[in-house]
């Protein structure tokens, strides 16, 4: 090789080695003692090479986006279909990842036979206990943490009307958190090793909803109801984010001895017809991601940060907003890391800490 060429080649190797040394993947950055870094996943996409490669490289935690909800597992009354959930567990095991389960008690994403079945309260109680028990036992030792109850409280801090609460409910209608407590007790009996979470959206900062959640969890802790943590969904829209309020809320929740998981982080942006967001919005988005990571990293009780998907190609935001919003995740539609990705890597590398 001519001398010039040789020098050039050596320099190139050095530059590549240096840049690799300086930019760990999200997963590597987290394994240097940050919180778990996770994402919601759809098992039917594992066959897409870029999807699997990015997922395996960047994350050490996965959560089935829809695959272990009632509407997937319980398509037919009396049957349990674990195929999709099992695929997620298999992928996780093959890639050394943990799995969160989502969710056992929710008023949404339930099958028609349940919604329209006109069941009595005792029948619903039996159905719910059997569901929690069968599903948690199936995944015992494989799913380490479960969102037992999802979105039970509304913006005013009241318990939402739901099939499990009061339509007709499992026999505890009008008794506030009693049905939530019952679900946690059944979950603990089913798999005493699993960490049990209450998961909620809209109560991430300080407001009437988060006050009501806090009061419920404080009471649960006082009375020894088996609960280990709270999931803060963190769907950020309109580029509005109250970092201070989120930190304050995480602090009071962890002071109850609970773990906090950020469970469904995404930051949706206005997009044009081709799904493109403006460069200004993408930079602001990166700063919001950074602030979310910072809020979690500052508190040792915040033990996982999970996004609701990872590529803008496959995100619920598009369908949810009828195409007016999107571009909410860390990777673009071509799986290229966005500014938000660089921001969280920086933040996690800077703030690395402690064991889980
Ligand atoms: C959403 C999924 O992303 C969609 O695929 C599905 O069609 C509807 O549910 N809060 C939750 C999640 O707790 O389960 C929801 O997931 C998003 C809002």
Boltz pocket constraint, residues with backbone or C-beta under 6 A from the ligand:
constraints:
  - pocket:
      binder: B
      contacts: [[A, 65], [A, 66], [A, 109], [A, 150], [A, 201], [A, 233], [A, 264], [A, 316]]
      max_distance: 6.0
